[in-house]
Amino acid sequence: MSSTLFFGYSTTLLDERVFEIVPTAKFRTIAKLQNHKLVFNDAANYESPWHGATANIVPCDGEEVWGVVYETEQPNIGVLEKHLVGERGIYVAHGVMVTTPKGKMLTCTCLKLRDPLPLEGVPSPQYLSVLIAGAVQKNLPKDYIAKLKSSKHNSYDGKIGISEKILLASI
């Protein structure tokens, strides 16, 4: 079975989130996706278990999105798609070229929203805390972590339909 590199920039920054879905995934490095920015979008006809908008990437000259590269078997990309958003298929696999801190270029697959609503949304504090915890866990650049920490959230304080293990890892 062939392996592929997966670039995670959302809740997949956090090891506990990735390994819960694909236990055989192997962390390889951190990397940045140049000329893109991280945004939070709601998706058409989808209610997020996170009770807020989810991470997405969009082209934007001069910006960069930091994330992690995992090696996994090709079929596991479909497993990630299904687990992260269920059967509705709101994410689509997308090929990207990322750059490691040592300047090495890697071809990866990542997931981006298939049909994001046109306006940027706001994530729940729980979702944002998982992104930040993953960024800290992987030692992403301090300015990128600060940028994540400065993101607005929707102040949702109810129950989240996500594994308690993941939420505890982000505290």
N, C-alpha and C positions, 0 to 999 in steps of 0.2 A: 504494500500500500504506500502511495506517495505521501510525502509530508508537505506542508505548506506553512508559511509564516503568517501569523495573524497579528495585526496592529490594533491594540485596544486603547481607547482614549476615554472611555466612559466608566461605568461601574466595573468594566473588565480591567481597570487599572489595579484593582485589589485582587491579590492572589486567591483569597478565600472565595471570591465570586467566580473566578475562572475555574479553579480546581473543583468547585462544587458541580460545575456543568461538565467540564472535560478533565477528569482526574489525570489523564495521561499527558496533558499539555506541559511543555517545558519552557520556562522563562529563558529568554536569550539575551535581551538587552533593552535599554530604553532607547527611544528614537523620537525624532520630530518630523512632522509632516509640514513642509514649507508651503507658503502661499495658500494657506487655509486657516480658518479660524473656528474655534469651538463656539457653538451657539446652542441654545436650548429651544426645542420646538415641540409643539403638540403635533400629533399626527391625525390626519383625517380619519374619522370613524373609529377611533381607538381611545379607550379609557385606560390610562396607565395605572398599573398596580402601585406605582410610586406616588400617585396623586399629584402629579405635576408634569411639566415638560421634561423631555429626556434629551440627552446630549446628541448633537449632530455636528457634522463638519460641512463647511461650505467654502468654496474658493474665495480667497481674499488676498490680493497682492501684499506682500510684506509681512503678513501675519504667520504664526506657526502654532501648531497643535502638538503638544508633547504627549507621548503615550508609551506603551510597552509592547515588545515583540515577543510573542510566544510561538513555539514550533508545535504543530499538531498535525494529525493525519487529515487529509483533505475532507473526508466526510464529516469531521467534527465542526467545520464551519457551518454546515446545515444544522447541527445540534445546537450550536451557539445561537443561530438565528431563531430557532424554534423556542429555545429556553428563555431567551431574553425577552421575547415578545409574543410567545404563543403561536398558535396556528394562523393568526391573521396576516403574518408576513409583512409587517410595517417596515422592517429593515431589509435591505438588499445588499448582497455581497458586492464589494467594489474594490478594484485593484488600485493600489497606491504605491508610490516610491517614497520611502522614508530614509532619513539620514541619522546614523548613530552619532554619539558624541565624538567618536574618532574619525568621523567623516565618511564612513562606509555607507554606500547606498544599498538598500534592501528593497526587494519587491515583495509586497505584502498584500493580503486581503484584509479589508476592514468592513465594518457594517455601517451604512448610513441610511437615514430615513428615506423610505420610498416616496411618500407623499406628505412632506411636512406642510403644515399650515403656513401661509405666507408671513405671518407676524411671529417674531420671536416670543417664546413663552417663558415661564418662570418655573424652575424645578422646586420640588419639596426640599425642606432642610435635610431630610433623611437621605434623599438621593445625592444631594450636594455633599453631605458628610462622607458618603462612600467614595465619591470621586476624590475628595481631599485626602481621605485616609489612604487610598491607593497611591496618590501622587507622593505623599510623605513616605509610605512604605517603600516605594521604588526610587526615592531620592531624586525626583524630577527637579529641575532648576527652581531655586527659591522664588524667583520672580514669577514663574508660572504658578507655583503653589499660592503665592500671594494674590495673583489674579483670580484663581479659583475661589479663594477665601473671600474676595470682595464681591463675588457674584450675588445678586439678589435672589432670595427664595420667597416662596409663597406663604410661609409661616404655618403650613399644615401641621397639626399636632395630633392627628388621629392615627389609627392603625394602618400599617403598610402591609400589603400582600406579598412580602418578600421574607425569605428565610431569616429567622431570628439570629442565626449564626453570622450572617452577613452584616446585619445591623450592629451586632455586638462588636464585630471586628472593626467597625468604623468609629467606635467611641474612643 
